[in-house]
Structures are given as structure tokens and as C-alpha cells.
Amino acid sequence: MTILEDIHIELSIVLGSANIPIRQILHMSRGAMILLDCGHDDPTMVFVNGKAVAKGKVLVNEDQMSLEVTEVLPRGRG
């Protein structure tokens, strides 16, 4: 085992975002939908420790989801 194997990172896959008032969230029930600021063809963003590192595309195969990385962002972005 190398020293790198014990390092933990926070990985976030972001499909999109929404800006909505808290009162709307408080009134939501099961099945409520939140519209995101993206379309189905827009890239999904990959963040590591809060910094954007890549873009990708969500793939669905039956009941499993995965992310295909389509672009690695240059350092300094995000």
C-alpha cells in the first residue's frame, strides 16, 4: 500500500443548479421537481475538493449511473 491510498478527497458530480426561495423548499413534497439551469446535453461538472477539474456526460445503464469524463480542465479553472 502506498501513502497515496490513505488520502481522502471530496468528489462532487454536479448536474446543474437552481436558485429557489427556502419557502418553496419547505412546501415541497415527495415527487416535487426542481428545474435546473441546464439542458440534457449540457456537460456535467466534476469537482475535487471544491475545484472544477473536469466535464463529463452522465450515462445510465438500467439501474446504474456513471460518468464519462469528456474534458479535463486546465489548472487554475474553478
Secondary structure, DSSP 8 states (H G I E B T S, - for coil): --GGGG----EEEE-------HHHHHT--TT-----SS-TTS-EEEEETTEEEEEEEEEEETTEEEEEEEEE--TT--
